[in-house]
Amino acid sequence: MTTTTPKPGSEAVELITATIDGVTVEVPKGTLIIRAAEKAGIHIPRFCDHPLLKPAGACRQCLVDVAMPDREGNVRPMPKPQASCTMEITPGMEVKTQHTSEVADKAQHGIMEFLLINHPLDCPVCDKGGECPLQNQAMSNGRATSRFIDIKRTFPKPIRVSTEVLLDRDRCILCQRCTRFSAQIAGDPFIALQGRGGGSPSMEVHGLHGSQIGTFDEDILDFADTADTDPFVIAPDLSGPGGTPGLTAGLAAGPVGAAERDESGRTFASYFSGNTIQICPVGALTSATYRFRSRPFDLISTESVAEHDSSGAAIRVDTRHGNVMRRLSGNDPEVNEEWITDKDRFAFPWQDAPDRLTQPMVRDEETGELVATSWSEALAVAADGLKSAMERGGVAALPGGRLTVEDAYAWSKFTRLVLKTNDVDYRSRAHSAEEASFLAAHVAGAGLGVTFRDLEYAPEVFLVAFESEEEAGNVFLRLRKGVLAGRVHVSTLAPYLTRGSKKLGADLVSAAPGTETEVLAAIRDGSQHENLNALAGRLSADGAIIAVGERAAQVPGLLSEVVALAERTGARLTWIPRRAGERAALLAGLLPNLLPAGRGAADAEARVDVASVWGASEVPSAQGRDLTQILLDLATGELPAAVVGGIDLVDMPDPVLAERALHQAFVVQLEVRRSAITPASQVILPVAPPVDKAGTFLNWEGRYRPFGQVRPSYLTSDREVLFDLAKEFGIDLGVATLGDVHSELTELLDWSGAKPDFARVSATDVPHASGNEAALATWKMMLDAGRMQDCEGHLAGTAQRAVVRIAAEFAAELGVRNDDLITVSGPAGSVTLPVAVTDMPHHVVWLPQNSAGCSVYTDLGAGAGDIVTLEAKEALS
């Protein structure tokens, strides 16, 4: 029986009725038997099946007894059990699972027996022991005793798939979850199914390899230097994937240059490889960080949210005796589904780094050294210094972009009510006045806007100054899901087509640094450029999206042109920053032109409304200074002091100015770890990292992402520290609890006044490069030299190597080829790195912003769009 039910906002869905274990189910056409059984509350054991991966039918554990109507309508059983994970429900189908069919039950017992024939009985030492589907289902759907008496097959182990992911082939049951994830979700073929059948018998290492999972590695496949003498060893030139030559420790066709290798020297794998560990139904894939360190039943699990980017991915934090042992992906269909980046998964040791600040410190007046002290003394010294500075010229606030909603709100109230100033800027990165105006008018207080689901179903997504795989991994995965489903087309405005953009099948709208505004202006109907005319048409489609990144602030007029493009095409506009706390900072009003919930600081009515909610007589009305002006005035002494949060000097557009300015001022630092700012600080107030506090992140969508405190801690959040510091001024900030913050925020969100106007900016002239000069393009890689990942050595080995990217024509003029060394020089210094010849505009050079061996702000003293010089060095040996 079939029925048709209309789905709100979509075409009608055809429903099919069938019976499973005597229970009638009605499911959409195309539903797999195993999914229909789940809807009926009937569990069918499985290993290879995963709801976010395409069916494979690899493990056969989900066999069921199926009967279907024939042409005359007679229900006839199929001759043998069927895999329920690959077969769709059809009208009138009758399914019997292991619960009601002896045939299905016997088949499942038989499959389980086969799976355990070569599986090692090492559950007590296996990382999966205690949470292993094979272990559980061997008990529920397997035989009580084993009939196998021969020697089990063994392999040398472990294989290092990467520095972070290890493979024990003995345990692998060839479910192919890992290979399907790498191909279907991440788009990185870093692991594959190789060999065929059982291989040659009676050999410890098979001459003809049986089916096994692994990287394409000459040591694993045993063809190294023996092809001429051993007829059973496959030669490298016949062994590569797709008929191409194989590479040592990789799956790509050679040769592979520095740009394609990670820091460990292996062929670059994936930013998402850790997901294969979590979805592996046995202990075959393990984490080098967690391996042999704990058992699941020793762990305390807490739901949390990842702090590394603005996606707000759901995670689970597992602790043992107060120590974080591992992090796993949470299941949130609206945000990250079941996937997280390797950075979110593995980069957590920074919260317990050796340089972590554990007690307040003040600078001794006699020795000039920082000395540990009590909280009461530290707060008193900080308050005295800030009071003095307020009398002599004022105090600025630089809170950084990693804050929770609650901490950001406390910073905003502290700045306005205690410091009595609008001199606050959370942007510890390249920025502009145009960006501040854009954020106030189009992002702050906007609520939930474009969502992950919108990206997955948008007909066109245009990425401007935004590399999704590097800057927001879960955005990349959701876009790729839509692209593979044939729903989404992606275009990107960039100097070259990156690895991530290629995996999205993106169309490149090529633009040299500084010319992006001119290119965007040409995207319109009737454009003389056919590709730009076509893009304008796609952006006019219902549901099209323009996603702009924080790097747009580096190009004068670019954000103004992005808004104009959205207005003339009707496309929805969304802003996707890198840092986890940027949207929270905007909600709280941590910009000189902004008050909480999107109110303009220059709006008298908005100031009165905020003051009434805060119970204050007034809030500051004077024009505030942004980060650059704050640093300039700190350096000259016009501003005597600053309260500084979690910022890094290497992220500053001018780190030399920032360091000089902070050494000139009275600095109160709220920080988790010692940093380059610590030597310039007079008072250090340690604050809790996310693992030691509860709070709420606000992701790029504008979605609240609350998380609980993972473990007991004597350290407190920025909110609580600022609350106590305000008491030294005789002021009650009213943020003693999380409830206090959200109660006030709820009241502030009820604002019907006008939003600040967007002050549009015109493009400026672009510097011209000639000879051996080039315009610099740069952005941060996902895995780089950032301080929130510098304590995880296994993860660091999987970072992409720093290279210099230039066009082939430019390389020829400079006399260099792939992997030759080249020196890039700027006002402050130079870096020397291997060349990666890339299809990109002439006289343009790309460098990673802050990777091992290259930090453009500190090493070059240059930023995006600046002119640098290139000089060839000797070839790379």
N, C-alpha and C positions, 0 to 999 in steps of 0.2 A: 504494500500500500504506500502511495506517495501523496503528499499534500504540499501546497505552496503557501508559505507564510511571508508576507512583506516585512522587510527589515527597515526600521526607521532610517530615512536618508539614503537608502540604497535600493538596488533591485531586489525582487522577490527571491527568497531562498527556498529551494526545493527540499522538502523534508521526506525522509525515508523511514519506514517502520520495519523493525525486525525484532527477533526474539533472542535473548542471550540468557542461558540457564533458566528458561521459563519466564524471564522478565521482559516485558515489552518496552522497547526503547524507540524514541523518535529523534533522529539526528539529521543534520544537513547532508545532502548528497556529497560524496567524496570522503566521508568520515571513515577512518580505519576501524576495524573491529576492536582493536585494543583500546581506542579512544571511546568508542561506544560503550565498552564494558566498564570503563572508568566512570562514565556518566551514570551507569546503572549501579555503581558501587561494587563492582566485581573486579577483583584484582587478578591479573594474569602476570605471572613472572616474566621478566625480560632482562636482557643485558644490553643489546645493541640499540634498542629503541630509546629515542629521546624526542620529546615533543618539538624541539626547535631544530632538529636535524631531519634530513630526508630519510625515508625508510630504506633499510639495507637488507633486512632479513638475514643477517650474518650469523647470529648466534643460535637461532632456531629454538630458543628456550620458550617462546610464547606460542607453541603449537596448540591448536584447538581443533575440535571436531566441527565441521561445517556441513550443513545441508542447505540446498537451494532449490527453488521451483524450476522445473524444466519447462519446455515450451507448452506443454499441456497443463501446467500448473501443479504437477505432482512434485512434492518436496522429496528430493533424492540426496542422500549423503554423498559427499565427495570421497573418492577411493582412499585417501590418506589424509592425515592431519595437515592443516595449513598454518602458515605463519600469520598470526593475527596483526602483526605490526606492518604488514605490506598489503593486506587484502582489505578492500573497501566493503562497507555494508551495502547490500543490494536489497531491493524490495522482497519481503517474505523470507529473508534468510533466517535460518535457525542455527544458532551457535551454541555449542556445549563446551565449556571450559573444563579444566581439571577438577572443578567442583562437582560436576554432574556426569562426566564422561570418563570411563575407564581407559578408553583409547587415548584421549588427550593426556590423562594423568600418566599413563605408561610411557607415552612419547616424551613427555617432559622429564620423567625420571631417566629415560635413556639418554637424552641430550645432556642432562646434568652429569651422568656417568662418563660420557665422552669428554666433557669439559674438564673433569677432574683427573683424567688418566695421566696427563703430564703436568698437572698443576701441582706445585710444591706444597707440602703441608707445613708451611712456615708462618702460620697465622700469628703465633705469639710475638714474632719479631717484625711482622709486616706492618707498615704504616697504615694500611687500610683495616687492619684487624680491629673488630669492634664496630665498624661502620661499613662493612663490606657486603654489597649485594650478593656476591657469589657465596660468601660464608652464610648469609642469612637464608638464601634460597636453597643451598645444599641441605640445610636442616629442614626446610619446609617442603621442598619439592624434589628431594634426592633420596637415594638409598641410605639405609642406616649403616651399611658396611660396604667395603670396596671389594670387587672381584679381581682387580688389577694386581698382578704379582710381579710384573717385569720392572726393569729399570726405567725410571722416568727420563724423558729428554731434558737435557740441561744446556744452558748457554753461558759463555763468559758474561759477567755483569759487574757493574751497571754500564750501560751505554750513556754517554753524555750527549743527549740531544742538544743541550746547550749548557752553559755554566749553571743554569738554574733548574733545568728539567732533566731528570735521570730516568732511564728505562731499564727495568728488569724483564727480559724477554721470557724467562721461565714462567712468569705469572700471567702473561698476556693470553687472553682467550679469543683474540682476533675479532672483537666486536666491531672494530673500525670506527668507534666514536671519535677517537682522536684525529684520524685521517679525514673524516667527514667534517669535523669542526674546522680543521685547518683549511680545507678547500672551500667549504660552503659558508662559513661565518667570517673567519679572519682573512681568507684569501691568501694565506701564506702556506705553500706546500712544504713545510719544514719537516714533515714526518709522513711516511707512506707505507703501504702494504707491499712487501717484496717477496719474491720466491713463489713457489707453487707446491701445493700438496704437502706431503710429509717429508720430502727431501730424501737423500740417500740414507739407508739404514746402516746401523752398526758403526757409525762414525761420531766421535765426540763433537766435532765441528763438521757439519755436513758439507760434502763436496758439492752436491746440488742442493741448494738451500730450500728448505721447506718454507711455507708461508710464515712471515714474521713482520712485525712492525719495526720501523727504525728509520734513521737517516740513511742516505746513500753514501756509505763509507767503505773504503777499500779494506779497512781492518775488519769490518763487520761481515762483509761479503767475501772476504778471503781471496781477493784476486791480486793482491799487491805483489809485484815483481815475480810472479810465478806462472804467468799465462803461457810462457813458452814451454815450460816443462811439465805442467800439470794439466791434462786434458779436461779435468773436472772443474777447473776454475774459469769463471767467465771473465773475459778480457774487458778492461775499462771502456774500450771504444765500442763495445756492444751492450753495455750495461746501463746506460743513462735512461732517465725517464723519457717517454715519448720517442725513443730511438735516438736521442741525442747523447753525445759523450757524457760519461759520468764524472763527477768531481769528488775528490776526497772530502769527506765530511760535509756533504751538501746534496741538494736536490736540483741545482740549476745546471744548465749547460755552460761549460767554461769558455774562455777564462773568466775569472772573477777578480775584479780590482778591489782597491781599498774601500771604495764606496759601498761595495756589496758585502763587506765583512764587518763583524761586530768587534768589540774591543778584545775579545778572546782570540781573534784571528779566524774564527769559523765563519762560514757563510751565514749572513744575517738571517735570523729565523723569524721572529714575530714578537709584537708587543702584547700578544694575547695568549701566549703558549701555556700559561699557568692554568687556563680553563680546562685544558686536556687532563691535567692532574685531577681536577675536581670531578669531571664527568667520567673518568675511567672507573668501570665497575669493579675493578680488582686493584691490587697494589702494584701494577706494572709500571705506571708513571708516578714518580715521586718528586718531591721538592728537595733540592740540595740544602735548603735552609732548614726544613722541618724533619728531614729523614732521620729516623731512629731517635727522635728527641722526646716523644711522648706517645701516649695511647689515648684514643678518643674518650675513654671513660675516666681519664684523669683531668679532662679539660672542663672549664666553665665557659659556656658560650653566651655571647651577648650580641644582639642585633645592633648594627651601627651604620654609619654612612662614611664613605671614603672622602678624604680631605685633600686629595691631590689635584683635582680639577673641578670645573664647574658643573659636571654632570650630576653629582650627588648620588653616585651609585650605591645601592644597598649592599652591605657586606655583613659578615659574621666574624666577630673577633673571638678567638679561643685563647684563654689564659690558663696558666698552671702556676699556682703559688704566687700569683700577682704578676707573672711574666707573660707577655704576649708571645704565644708559640706560633700562631699562624693566623692568616685571614682568608676567608672564603667568600665567594660571591653569594649575596642574598638573592632571593627570587622576587623581583618587582617588575611585573609585565609592563607597567607604564613608564619605567625609566630604563633600567639596564637589563631587563629580562633576567637571564641567569649568567650574564657575562660581565667580567670586569677586566681592566688592563692589568698587565703584570706589575705596573707601578702601584696600582691600588692594592694588589695582592701581596706583594713582597716588600714594598718600601715602607715598613713600619718601625724598624729599629731606631730611626732618628728620635723617637719619643723617649728612648732610654739610652741615648748616646753618652759616652764618657764625659762630654763637656756640658752635660745638662746642668742647668742652674737649679739648685735645691734649697738655697736660703738667701735672704736679702743681703745685699752688700752696699757699702758706702765707701767713698774714696777718703782715705785718711789724709787730713790736712798737712801733716808733717812729712810723711813718707811718699804721699801721692799714690799709694797702692790701694786697690780695692780690698776691703776686709769684710768678713762676714759679720753680721750684726743681727739684732732682733727686728721683728716686724715693726714694733712700735717706734724704735729709733729710726729705721729706714724711712718709714712714712713721715715721721716728723722732719727729718733732714730734707726729704723730697719736698714737703709742703713749704718749709722755710725758703728753700731755694727758688721755688716757683713763685711764691709771694713776692720775693725780692725782684725777680725778673719781671713780674707783671707791673711793678711800680716803675721799672726802668725801660719798658718798651713792649712787653708782652711775651706770651708763650704760644708756640705753635704745636699742633698735634699731627703726628705722622703714624697712623695706626697700622698700616699695611693692609694687604688684601686677602688675608687668610682667616678672617674673623667669622664667628657664628653671628646669627641675628642678634642674640642677646648681648654679646660682647660689643658688637658694632654700635648697638643702641646706647650702651653705657658710655662708650667713647664719645658719641655725639652729645649726650647730656653733659658729660664731664667737660667737654670743650666749651660748650655754650654757657653752662651755668657756673662752672668753677673757674675756668680760664677766661671766660667772658670774651670769646673771640670766634670769628669765622675762619681763622687761619688753620684749616684742617684739610688734609688731602690724603686719602688712602692709597693713591696710585704710586706705588714704589716701582715705577716702570716708565717707559716712554709715554708721553701724554701731551695734551694740548688744551688750550682754552676752548677750541671748537669741540673737542670731545666732551669736556665738562658740560657745555651747553647742550650738546646732543643727548647725553645721558640724562640730564635733568628734564629735557622735553619729551624724550621718547622711551626711556627705560625705567627711570625711578618711579616707583609707585604704580607701575603698569599692571601689577598682578600677574596671574598666569596667562602668558601669551601663546606664542608658537610652542608646540610640545614635541616630544620625541615621536609620538604617533603622527603628528602633522608632517614631520620630515619623512617618515616612512611612506606616506601616501601622497606627497606633493608631486604634481606632474613635472615641475622644474624646481631645482634648488641651486641657487647661484651663490657660490662661496667667494666672499670678498675679503682679502687680507686674513684668511683663515684656512689653516691646514688641519682638517678634522682629525686625521690619524695621529698627528703630533700634539695637538692642543686640547682635544676632547675625545678620547678614544671611543666612548660609548655613542657619541654622535656619529662617528665614522661607521661603527657597526650597524647602527640603525639605518643610515643612508645606504649602506651596502645591501642590507636586507631588502630595502625597497627597490634598489637597482636590479638585484638578481630576480626579484619577483616581476620585473617588467613594469613597475609602477612609476619609478622615479628616473628622471634624467638629471645629471649633475653637470654643471659648468663651474669653472674656477678661474678667477682673475689672479694670475701669478706669473712670475718670470719663467717658470718651467713646470712641466707636469711631474709632480712628485710621485713617489712609490704609492702613497695612499690614494692619490687622485687617479692613478692608472687602475688601481683595483676597484675604483668606483666607475670606471669607464667614462671618466669626465672629459668634457670638451675643454680645451685650454683656451682661454682668452688671454693672450700673451701681453704682458705689460712690463716694461723696465721700471725699476724703482723711481718713483716720482711722476711717472706718466699715467698712473692708474686713473686719476681724475679725468684726464683727456679721453681715455678709452671708455670710461663709463658714460661720459657725455655723448659718445657716438652710438651708444646702444639705444636705438629708437627705430620705429617703423620708417622705412624709406632710407635707412642708412646705406651709404655707398659701399659699406663692407657687408658682404652677404652673410657672413657668420654672425655679425652683430645684429643685423636685421632679423635673422632667424631667432636669435636669443631674445630679442625684444618681443617677438611673437609668443615664444614659450612663456616668458614672464607675465604675459597678459592673460594666460590661462587661469581659470579659477583654482585657487589653492596654491599657486606658485609662491616660492619663498626666497627672499634674499637674506642670507646669513652672513653677517659682518663680524669680523674679529676685532680684538683690542688693538691690533697692529695698524688699523686704519687711522689711528690718531697720529701716526708718524708722517702722514702725507697731507699737507694743507689742502683743504677743500674736498677731500675724499668723502668724508662723512656727509658733507652737504650734498655731494653728487649722488651718494647712495640714497639719501632721502628723496632727492628729485627723481631718481630712477624708479623708486617704489611708487611715487605719486603718479608718474605718467604711465606706468604699466599696471598699477593696481596690485602688485605683488605685496605679500605680507613681509614685514621687516622684523628680523630678530637679531639681537646682539649676543654673541657667545664669547665670553672672556675665558682666560685660562684658569685663573685662581678661584678657589672654592668660595671665597668670601666676598667677591666683588658685588654680586647682586645684593647681599646683605648690607654692605657698606652704602649702597645707593638707597636702599630702603631706610636706613638709619640717618642718611643725610651727611655722609662723611666727605663732602666736597665743599669748597668755599662758597659756592653759589646755591647750595641745596640744604633744605631742612628735611626732617623725617617725612616719609610717605609721599615724596614727590613735590613738596612745597618749595617754592623759590625763596631763597634767603632775602631777596630784594623786595618781596611782596609783604607790605605792612600788615595786611589782613592775615596772611599766613603766619607771620611772626606772633601776632596777638593770639591766634588760635593755638599755636604750639605752647606759648607761655601759659595759657590757661590750663592746658592739659598737664603741664609740668608744675603748676602751682607757683610759677615765678612771676615777678613783676614785668620782666621783659626778657627777650633774647637779643643777642647782638645784631645791630643793623649795618655796621660798617662792612664795606667790601672786604672779603677774605682773600688771602694769598694762596696760590696753588703751590705745588711741590717745588717747582723751579724757583719761584720768587721767595719761598720760605728759606730754601738753602742759600740763596744769594744774600738775603738779609741776615741769616745766621752767621754767614761768613764775614759780613761787615760789622756785626755787632748791633745792628739795628733791632734785631730780634735776639734777646739775650738767652732764651731757653727753649727747649722743645721736650715734649713727652713723645717717646718713640716706641712703636710696637714691633711686630715681627716683619722687619724689612731687611733686605740684603743689599750691600753696596754694589755688588756686581750686576744687580738688576737696574740700577740707576743709570739714566742716560749719560750722566757725567759723574762717575764714581769719585773722581779726584776732588771735584767741588763738594760733593756730599761729605767725604771724609774730612776735608778742611773745615767745612761749616760746622760739623758736629763736634770737632775738637775745639772750636772757638766758643761753643755754647755750654750752658748748664743743661745736661741731658739726663732725663729720667727714662730708663729703659724697662719696658715690660716684655720679657722674652722667655722662651723655653730653654734655649741653649746659648752658650757664649757665641758671639758673632764678631764680625769686624767692627761693629759699633760699640761693643762692650768696652774696649780700651778708651773710648771717648766719653764714656758715661760716668756721671758722678754718683748716681743711685741706680742699683739694679733691683728690680722687683720681679722675682720668678713667677711665672704663670703656668697653668696646667695645659698640657697638650690635649687633643681631643680624647685620647684614651682615658684621661683622668678627670673628665668632666662631662656633664650632660649639656645638651644645647640643641640648636637647630641651624643647619645650613640652608641657604636659599639658593637653589641651583639656577642655571641659566634660563630655564623655562619660567622662573618665578614661582616654583613649587617648593613648599616648605618640606624640609627633610630632617625631622627630629631624630635624635639618637640619645641613648642612655649612657650613663657612666659605666665604663667597663670594669674598673677595679677601684678599690678604696685608695684614697690619696689625701695627703695633708696639704697639697698645693691647691690653690684656688684659681678660678678663671679670671680673665681680664675684667669682667664685670664686677666680681667681688673685690678685686684689688682696687679698682677705681672707686668703688663704693666706700671702701675704707679710707682711701686717700682723700676723698671729698669730705669725709668727717673731720679731717685735720683743718679744713677750711670752715668748719661749722655748717656744712651743707649736707642735707639728706638727698641723695640722688634718686631715691625711690626705686632702686633696682636690686633690692636685697634678695629677691627670689626670681626664678624664671617666670612665675605667675605674675609678678609685678610688671615685668617687662611686657608680656603679651597682653596684659590688661590695658596698659597705656597704648601699645601699638594698635590694638583693636579700635581704641577711641580715635587715634590719629588717622587711621585708614579711612575713617568716615569724613572725607574731605571733598567738597564739591566745588572748591574754588578753582581758579584758572591755573593751568600748569605753566611753567616758565616757557617763554618763547625760545625757539631755536635760532640762534644768531648764525646765519649761514656765512661761510667763508669762501672766498675765491681761491682758485689754484694759484700757485706761485711759479715763477720760472724754474725750470729744472736745470741744474748744472750739467754742462756738456763734458763728456769724457773723451779723450783722444789718446793716441799713442798707446802707452802701457797703462793708462788709467782706466778705471772702471767704476760704475755706480754700484754701491754695496747693497745687496739684498740679504736679509738675515731673519731668522726666527728661531725660537727655542725648539729643540727636539724633545720628544716625550721623556727619553732617558738621557740625562745630561749631567752636568756637574752641580746640580741644585742641592741645597743643604737638607732637603727632606728625603733624599735618597742616598746620601753619601756614606751611610753606614752599612749598606747592604752590598757586599762585594760580589756575591753570586749574581745579583741583578745587574750590577755595573758591567759585568762581562758581556751582557747582551745588548748594550748600547751600540748604536751605529757609530762607526769611526768618523772623526771629523775630517772633512775633505774640502777642497776648493773647487767649486763648480764654475766652469766657464764654457763658452760656446766653442765648437770645433774650429771655426774661422779665427777666433781670438787666440785659441791655443796654438794654431799654426803660426800666427804672427809672432807669438812669444817664444816659439820653438820648443813647445812642450807637448807631451802625449800623456795618455792615461797613466797614472801612478808616478809620473815625474814629480819632483818636489818643486813647489813654487812659493815665493814669499810675498805676502800681502802686507803692505805698509800703510799706516795711517798717522795722524798727528802725534799719537802717544807712543807708538811702537809698531811691532810687526809680529806676524805668525808665519810659520813655514809648515805647509801641509801637502799631502799628495793631491794631484789634480784628478778630477773626475769630469771628463768631457761630457757635456750635457747639451741637449737641444734647447737653447735659450737665446735671448737677444745678445747681439754683439756689444762689447764694452760693458757687460754686466758680470759681476762676480757674486757668488753666494757663499756664505760662511755660516756655520751654526753659531747661534748667539752666545751660548754658554756651555760648551761641551769640553771634554777633556782635551787639553791642548789648544783651546781657542775660546777666548771670551772677548767678544768684539769691543765692548765698552771699555774694559780695562786694558786689554792688549793693544788695541788699535786707537782707542779714543775716538771712534767713529760709530755712526749708527746707520740705519736704513736710509738709503738715498744719498749718503755722503760719497765723495769721490776718494778712492784709494788707488794706490799704485801697485803693480804686480811685477815681479822679477823672477825669472827662471833660475832654479838651482839645479844641482846634480840629480841624475835619475835615482829613483828609489830602488835600493838594492833588495 
